[in-house]
Amino acid sequence: TTISMPTSWAMPAVMEERKGPPWMWGSHFYSKDDILSHWWALLRLDPSACNASAMSLSGPGNMDLAYSPGKGWKYVVTLASPEDNDSLAVLGEEFVQNHTSLFEKEKQYQEVDQKTWSKYLGFHNGSLAAADYKKTAASRSLFSLCQSGCILKCEAYKDDGDDAGRRVVRRQSSTGSNASEFSTVSSSPTSGLVGYVSFNMEEGSSENAPRSSKRLKRKRGESTGEYTKVHHLLVTRSHRDEGLGVLLLTAVLHFVKCLDPSYASELFLTVIKRNERAVGLYQRMGLRVVGQNTTHLAKVRSDKTRPVLWYQMSLKADSLDSEEDPRDLDPQLHKTTAEIGR
């Protein structure tokens, strides 16, 4: 079924002019449209406007994003820390559970244990684990930390108009790294960690380009083939339909633009085709299907009885120079039966 694309998700015909680097922009949003305007402005931003050396990296707090949708909640996206690992483990379990549910009606997939599912979906150590920024800052910059892998967390606070004295109630994992048994996912909104996104900044090289100084090219704002790869994105069920998926993906782009805009020239991710909710979110934010591949859910490579089809999706900043909407470049992007409100 082909669905129409809401105009509020499209790139604005007239963009509000934003001056200076993104960490100087306003970072508190009050509607999904506010977040999307920030998203499109980041994509359109000239890399030369982001001089990361001018930003103090004593801590990542100056890159946080906040969102007050006016429904009694305030959401803040910031860099996760080891203190969040128990809560991240719970969210990781929910991530796996959401994906197993896509295949729950087919017997051959029902036979797969949760440990196998977890490893297949990228939880190689059983669960998520945030890096200790404070301990690594002395020997490793935030930039190098995000090359090896970053997790941004989304925390929910009761928004009573007074930020003083607020306390986050953290969700504890009942199973830790053992994902064979899931904790109950609440259907009513609660405070604490309610979402996360993991990503890393990948090195690359320009195709057919002669060797040259990447440092100088980056200084000139030229792409040298680097990109950002998003691994996992989750919004817990009780806080969906508030625009938090949009907020988290925007936070990744904001974070990368602040650190090194050359890595924001392309955003890349893979998503299971059956995950129509996620595919719809990404397509509405301008990503397009650039390929697909089939892998197999099994403990041994020779077992081909449980195929899983994945989309490879990408958004390149230079594609926005075209008058075409990037979502119209691939008919597959419009094929979904789900109404997206993530």
Salt bridges, closest charged atoms under 4 A:
ASP84 OD2 - LYS153 NZ 3.03
ASP84 OD1 - ARG170 NH1 2.66
GLU106 OE2 - ARG274 NH1 2.47
GLU111 OE1 - ARG306 NH2 3.45
ASP113 OD2 - LYS299 NZ 3.14
ASP132 OD2 - LYS135 NZ 4.00
GLU155 OE1 - LYS153 NZ 3.65
GLU155 OE2 - ARG170 NH1 3.48
ASP163 OD2 - LYS74 NZ 3.03
ASP163 OD1 - ARG166 NH1 3.60
GLU203 OE1 - LYS214 NZ 3.45
GLU203 OE1 - ARG218 NH2 3.37
GLU222 OE2 - ARG220 NE 2.74
GLU226 OE2 - LYS214 NZ 3.64
GLU226 OE2 - ARG218 NH2 2.89
ASP241 OD1 - ARG277 NH2 2.99
GLU242 OE1 - LYS71 NZ 3.35
ASP303 OD2 - ARG306 NH1 2.96
ASP321 OD1 - ARG44 NH1 3.76
ASP325 OD2 - ARG327 NH2 2.58
ASP328 OD1 - HIS334 NE2 3.11
